[in-house]
Amino acid sequence: MALIYPGNAANLNINPGNANSPIAGPDPCNCTPTDDLRNYLLTLQSQRVRITTSSDEFSGILLAVKLDYIVLVENQGSLVLIPNSKIRTVAEI
């Protein structure tokens, strides 16, 4: 099992929604960009994805989405834990 802490995610390239825009309705979301990323990742759970960080690229099946990290199973069977704060891009493959 590999635990990675690559680079800086200041330039997050995922925008599954705009957390700064007002949301109409009785229960508006006070989401943060981190919440948006996590919610987007949850939609990709059990799917093949490509995750890039500032220092590496990983591909495999998104096994789990935790509060502050994801678990990816690479093609060789290795488990990779990636902190959400380090994710720069996500692509379904």
N, C-alpha and C positions, 0 to 999 in steps of 0.2 A: 504494500500500500504506500502510495506517495502522497505527501502533504506538500502543497506548493504555496508559496507566498510571493508570486511574481509581481514586479513593478507596481505602478501607481495607476489607479483607475480614474484619474481626474477627468479624462476625456471619454467618458462612457458613451458609446455609439449606439446604444439601444434606446429606443423611445417607443415602448409599446403603448404609451398614453401620455398625455400632458398633465402632470400632477399640479401644475400651477393654474390651470384653467378652471373656472367655476363649474361645478356640476349641479345641474338642476335636480330637484326632487327632494323628497322628505328626509333622505339620509345621505347628505353629500359626503363625498370621500375627502378626507384630509390626508391623502396619500403623499408619500415622499417619493423621489425617484427610486430609492431603494425598494420601496413597496411595489412600485410599478415593475421593476426588474424581477423581483421575486414572483409576482403574480404571472408575469410573462413566462418565466421559467417553469412554473407549475403547469402551464398549458402544454409544455413540451416534455413533461415527465414521461418516461418509458419510450421516448422517441430517440432516433439517432440525431445527434447534434454536433456542431463544430463550435468550440469555445476558444476565443482568443483572449490572451492577456497581453500585457506589454512585453513579455519576454518569451511567450510560448504559444503553441496552438495545440489543442487537444480535440480528438473526435472519438465518439462512442455513444453509448446509450446513457441518457440522463436517468440515473437510478433513483436519486432522492434530491429534494429541495428542502434544505433545513433553513432555520431563521437567518443564518449568516454565512452559509456555505452550501455548495452543491456536491453531490457524489456522482462521478462519471465512471462508467465501466468502459475502458478502452478495448479495442479489438483483441488485444493479447490477453485480456482478462484482468489487467491491472486496475485497481481502484484508485481514482485520483480525487482528492478533496480540494476544491477550489473555493477560496473565500469570495463571496459575492462582491466585495469591494475591489477585487482584482480583475473582475470580468470586464473586458472592453467590448467584445462583440459576441453575439450568439446567432447561429444559423442552423435551421433544420436541414438535415441532409437525407 
